[in-house]
Amino acid sequence: MANVSLSLGPESYEVHVSNGALESIGYLCSNARLEGKAAIITDTNVGPLYAERVRLSLEDSGFTTSLHSFPAGEAQKNLATVEEIICEMVTEGHDRTSFVVALGGGVVGDMAGFIASIYYRGIPFVQIPTSVMAQVDSSVGGKTAVDIPCGKNLIGAFHQPRLVLIDPTTLTTLSPRLIREGMAEMVKHAAIRKPGMIHTLRELADEIDLGFTLSTIDRLPDIIAANIAIKARIVEEDEKETLGIRAFLNLGHTIGHGIEASLPYGELLHGEAVSLGLRAALHLSRQHAGLSAAEERDILDTLRALELPLTLPAGVDIDHALALTASDKKFQNGSIRFVLLKQLGYPILSKDITRQDLRDALTHLLPQ
């Protein structure tokens, strides 16, 4: 088992990465001194695959459980679903001694974590991420949130999990598209902290035409742990994003969020939008931060090898995407804090990027 520790004082925790680790969740929860009832929150895609295994492991370790499932998809990550699940938990007798188990991808993790942060003014929770995106990124760091009509992730809280369990074998059920979009976050991690990983990701791209096979899965714990370690060290330096360091994890996300939100839900996956945002950020980094053409090409070649989009899909209105980008929570007092790369492995936070620069970057993404 490849473990990564996050040192956050009284909120420190371990990330456990191991193939076949799903059955260990009961033991790990006991070891983390969790007690009371466990509310397993999942969705209609993941629940039928893994909820029973998680429930049995918890009950074998002496926990009482309840299962709460909602329709899969970002469209359900809202306050109405939160209220529905909380009412179910009240009916099941959960109180402030209970804890939440988030079983699923990023949507489940975000929403279950948010529920844990507000239920009885906050109860512990455990992350069991089952998508690439969640395993290498969103399950670690304590950001929880839901969407509202005027923006993505605008209602949320910092609430660190008590532990994170990552079982890469859960990725064998994912389609190649879902695998590839999650790997956009790996490319981002490589760009900001570990450029040498870029070539590992390019090699991995050749192995996922039909999805992750068991032979590929054998390699994943170390790769996933390396990504988690990158994020862990940044979170340790700037847990609540007050120093500007944690903002480096937003490379590619500011414009990416604007593009994603400008299209009908589901037309562009989050990681696909991040890929477009990364290309835009690289373009601005060439102009404003001194990134070399060779380094830009290294990242773009990796995104291309992963078959991630590098040009805007039909239907994107640049004015609309720009307006949504400008409403992103990364703006402060009307000014944007934009992550650029001076060189691979050396991000900077710039306040000099203008709205015209953002427009130019979006235009750069138009098909030639």
C-alpha positions in Angstrom: 0.0 0.0 0.0 1.4 3.4 -1.0 0.6 5.9 1.7 0.8 9.7 1.5 0.5 11.8 4.6 -1.0 15.3 4.9 0.4 17.2 7.8 -2.2 19.7 8.8 -1.9 19.7 12.6 -5.0 18.3 14.3 -6.6 17.7 10.8 -3.7 15.6 9.5 -4.7 12.4 7.7 -3.4 9.6 5.5 -4.2 8.7 1.9 -4.0 5.0 1.4 -3.4 3.8 -2.2 -3.5 0.1 -3.0 -5.1 -2.2 -5.6 -7.9 -4.2 -3.8 -8.0 -1.8 -0.8 -11.8 -1.4 -0.9 -12.3 -4.2 1.6 -10.0 -2.5 4.1 -12.2 0.5 4.7 -13.8 -0.9 7.9 -10.4 -1.6 9.4 -9.0 1.9 8.4 -12.1 3.7 9.8 -11.6 1.9 13.1 -7.9 2.7 13.0 -8.7 6.3 12.4 -10.8 6.2 15.6 -14.1 6.8 13.8 -17.2 5.6 15.7 -21.0 5.8 15.5 -23.1 5.2 12.4 -21.7 5.5 8.8 -23.7 7.2 6.1 -22.5 5.9 2.8 -23.2 8.5 0.1 -22.9 7.5 -3.5 -24.6 7.8 -6.9 -26.6 5.5 -9.2 -23.5 4.7 -11.3 -21.0 3.8 -8.5 -23.4 2.4 -5.8 -24.4 -0.8 -7.7 -20.7 -1.6 -8.3 -19.1 -1.0 -4.9 -21.5 0.1 -2.1 -22.2 -3.5 -0.9 -18.4 -4.2 -0.5 -18.0 -1.0 1.4 -21.0 -1.7 3.6 -19.9 -5.2 4.4 -16.4 -4.1 5.3 -17.7 -1.4 7.6 -20.2 -3.7 9.3 -17.6 -6.4 9.7 -15.7 -3.8 11.7 -18.7 -3.1 13.9 -20.2 0.0 12.3 -23.9 0.4 11.6 -24.5 1.8 8.1 -27.1 3.5 5.9 -26.9 4.0 2.2 -27.9 7.2 0.4 -27.8 7.3 -3.4 -28.6 10.1 -5.9 -28.8 10.2 -9.7 -25.3 10.4 -11.2 -24.1 13.7 -12.7 -23.0 17.2 -12.0 -26.6 18.4 -12.5 -27.4 16.8 -9.1 -24.7 18.6 -7.2 -27.0 21.2 -5.7 -28.6 22.3 -2.5 -31.8 20.4 -3.3 -30.0 17.1 -3.3 -28.0 18.1 -0.2 -31.3 18.8 1.6 -32.8 15.5 0.5 -29.8 13.4 1.7 -29.6 15.3 5.0 -33.3 14.5 5.6 -32.6 10.8 4.9 -29.8 10.9 7.4 -32.0 12.4 10.0 -34.6 9.7 9.4 -31.9 7.0 9.7 -31.0 8.4 13.1 -27.6 9.9 12.3 -26.3 12.4 14.9 -23.1 14.3 15.6 -21.3 11.0 16.4 -21.9 9.7 12.9 -19.6 10.0 9.9 -20.0 10.2 6.2 -18.4 7.9 3.6 -18.1 9.5 0.1 -18.1 6.7 -2.4 -17.8 7.9 -6.0 -16.2 10.5 -8.3 -15.7 14.2 -7.9 -19.4 15.1 -7.7 -20.0 12.6 -4.9 -16.9 13.7 -3.0 -17.7 17.4 -3.3 -21.3 17.0 -2.2 -20.8 14.3 0.5 -18.0 16.4 2.0 -20.1 19.4 2.0 -22.9 17.5 3.7 -20.4 16.3 6.4 -19.2 19.9 6.9 -22.7 21.2 7.7 -24.5 18.2 9.3 -24.9 18.9 13.0 -22.4 21.7 12.3 -19.8 19.3 11.1 -19.1 15.6 11.3 -16.1 13.5 10.1 -16.0 12.1 6.6 -14.0 9.6 4.6 -13.2 9.8 0.9 -13.3 6.7 -1.4 -12.8 8.2 -4.9 -13.6 5.9 -7.8 -12.7 8.2 -10.8 -9.2 9.2 -12.1 -10.1 12.9 -11.5 -11.1 12.2 -7.9 -8.3 9.9 -7.1 -5.5 12.2 -8.2 -7.1 15.5 -7.3 -10.4 16.3 -5.8 -10.5 13.7 -3.0 -7.5 15.4 -1.2 -7.3 18.9 0.2 -10.6 19.4 1.9 -12.5 21.6 -0.6 -16.2 20.7 -0.6 -18.9 22.5 -2.5 -22.1 22.4 -4.5 -23.2 24.4 -7.6 -25.9 27.1 -7.8 -27.4 28.5 -11.0 -25.0 31.5 -11.2 -21.8 29.5 -10.7 -19.9 26.2 -10.1 -18.8 25.4 -6.6 -19.8 28.8 -5.1 -21.3 27.3 -1.9 -18.9 25.2 0.1 -16.5 24.8 2.9 -13.0 23.6 3.8 -13.5 20.3 5.5 -10.7 17.9 5.6 -11.5 14.1 5.4 -10.5 11.9 8.2 -8.9 9.5 5.7 -8.8 8.8 2.0 -8.8 5.3 0.5 -7.9 4.9 -3.1 -8.4 1.5 -4.9 -7.2 1.9 -8.5 -9.0 -1.3 -9.5 -12.2 0.7 -9.5 -10.9 2.5 -12.6 -11.3 -0.7 -14.7 -15.0 0.1 -15.1 -14.4 3.5 -16.6 -14.6 4.3 -20.3 -11.4 5.6 -22.1 -13.0 9.1 -22.3 -13.5 9.3 -18.5 -9.9 8.0 -17.9 -8.5 10.6 -20.3 -10.3 13.5 -18.8 -9.1 12.6 -15.4 -5.5 12.5 -16.6 -5.7 16.2 -17.5 -5.2 16.8 -13.8 -2.1 14.6 -13.8 -0.7 16.8 -16.7 -1.4 19.9 -14.6 0.4 18.4 -11.6 3.4 17.6 -13.8 3.4 21.1 -15.2 3.5 22.8 -11.9 5.7 20.5 -9.8 7.1 17.4 -11.5 7.9 17.9 -15.2 9.6 14.5 -15.4 6.2 12.8 -14.9 5.0 14.2 -18.3 6.8 11.4 -20.2 5.3 8.8 -17.9 1.9 10.1 -18.7 2.6 10.0 -22.4 3.6 6.4 -22.1 0.4 5.6 -20.2 -1.6 7.2 -22.9 -0.8 4.4 -25.2 -2.3 1.9 -22.8 -5.8 3.2 -22.5 -7.4 2.8 -25.9 -9.9 0.3 -24.4 -9.7 1.5 -20.8 -7.4 0.5 -18.0 -6.5 -3.2 -18.0 -5.4 -5.1 -15.0 -1.8 -5.0 -16.2 -1.9 -1.3 -16.4 -3.6 -1.1 -13.0 -0.5 -2.7 -11.5 1.4 0.5 -12.3 -1.2 2.9 -11.0 -0.7 3.0 -7.2 2.7 4.6 -7.6 1.6 7.0 -10.3 -1.5 8.0 -8.3 0.5 8.4 -5.1 3.0 10.7 -6.9 0.1 12.9 -8.0 -1.4 13.0 -4.5 2.0 13.9 -3.0 2.2 16.9 -5.3 -1.1 18.2 -4.2 -0.5 17.2 -0.5 2.7 19.3 -0.3 0.9 22.3 -1.8 -2.1 22.0 0.5 0.2 21.7 3.5 1.8 25.0 2.5 -1.5 26.9 2.0 -4.5 24.9 3.2 -7.1 27.7 3.0 -5.6 29.3 -0.2 -4.7 32.5 1.6 -1.0 32.7 0.5 -1.5 32.2 -3.2 0.4 28.9 -3.2 -2.6 26.6 -3.4 -3.9 28.7 -6.3 -1.1 27.0 -8.4 -3.4 24.0 -8.5 -5.8 26.1 -10.6 -3.5 26.1 -13.6 -5.9 25.8 -16.6 -9.0 26.0 -14.5 -10.0 29.6 -14.7 -10.6 29.6 -18.5 -11.5 25.9 -18.4 -14.4 26.6 -16.0 -15.7 29.4 -18.2 -15.7 27.1 -21.3 -17.3 24.2 -19.4 -20.1 26.4 -18.0 -20.8 28.0 -21.4 -21.9 24.7 -22.9 -24.9 22.5 -22.0 -24.2 20.2 -19.1 -22.2 17.1 -20.1 -21.2 18.2 -23.5 -17.7 18.8 -22.3 -16.2 16.9 -19.4 -14.4 18.8 -16.6 -11.0 17.4 -17.6 -11.6 18.2 -21.2 -12.3 21.8 -20.3 -9.1 21.8 -18.2 -7.2 20.6 -21.2 -8.5 23.7 -23.2 -7.7 25.9 -20.2 -4.2 24.5 -20.0 -3.6 25.3 -23.7 -4.9 28.9 -23.0 -2.7 29.2 -19.9 0.4 28.0 -21.9 -0.3 30.6 -24.6 -0.5 33.4 -22.0 2.6 32.0 -20.2 4.5 32.3 -23.5 3.4 35.9 -23.8 3.7 37.1 -20.2 5.9 34.7 -18.2 8.7 33.6 -20.5 7.7 30.0 -21.0 9.6 28.5 -23.9 8.1 27.2 -27.0 9.7 23.8 -26.4 8.1 23.5 -22.9 4.7 24.6 -24.3 5.0 21.9 -27.0 5.9 19.2 -24.4 2.7 19.8 -22.5 0.6 20.1 -25.7 2.0 16.9 -27.1 1.1 15.1 -23.9 -2.5 16.4 -24.0 -2.6 15.4 -27.7 -1.4 11.9 -26.9 -4.1 11.6 -24.3 -6.6 12.6 -27.0 -7.8 15.6 -25.0 -9.3 18.5 -26.8 -7.1 21.5 -27.8 -9.6 23.5 -29.8 -13.0 24.8 -28.8 -15.9 22.6 -29.7 -18.7 24.0 -31.9 -21.2 26.0 -30.0 -18.8 27.9 -27.7 -19.6 31.6 -27.7 -16.4 33.4 -26.7 -18.3 36.4 -25.2 -20.4 34.1 -23.1 -17.4 32.0 -22.0 -15.5 35.2 -21.2 -18.3 36.5 -19.0 -18.4 33.2 -17.1 -14.7 33.2 -16.7 -14.9 36.7 -15.3 -17.5 35.5 -12.7 -15.1 32.7 -11.5 -14.3 32.7 -7.8 -10.6 33.2 -8.6 -11.4 36.9 -9.2 -10.8 39.1 -6.2 -12.2 42.7 -6.1 -12.8 42.5 -9.8 -9.1 41.5 -10.6 -8.1 38.1 -11.7 -5.4 36.0 -10.2 -4.2 33.9 -13.1 -1.7 31.0 -12.8 1.1 31.2 -15.4 4.2 29.1 -15.9 7.7 30.7 -16.1 9.0 27.3 -17.0 7.8 23.7 -16.3 7.7 23.2 -12.6 7.7 27.0 -11.8 4.2 28.5 -11.7 3.6 32.1 -10.7 0.4 33.9 -9.8 -0.1 37.0 -12.0 -2.4 39.9 -11.4 -1.4 41.4 -14.8 -3.7 39.4 -17.1 -6.5 41.6 -18.5 -9.8 40.7 -19.8 -8.5 41.4 -23.3 -5.7 38.8 -22.6 -8.4 36.3 -21.6 -10.3 37.0 -24.8 -7.1 36.6 -26.9 -6.4 33.2 -25.1 -10.0 32.0 -25.9 -9.6 33.1 -29.5 -6.3 31.2 -29.6 -8.4 28.0 -29.0 -10.6 28.5 -32.1 -10.1 25.9 -34.8 -7.7 27.1 -37.4 
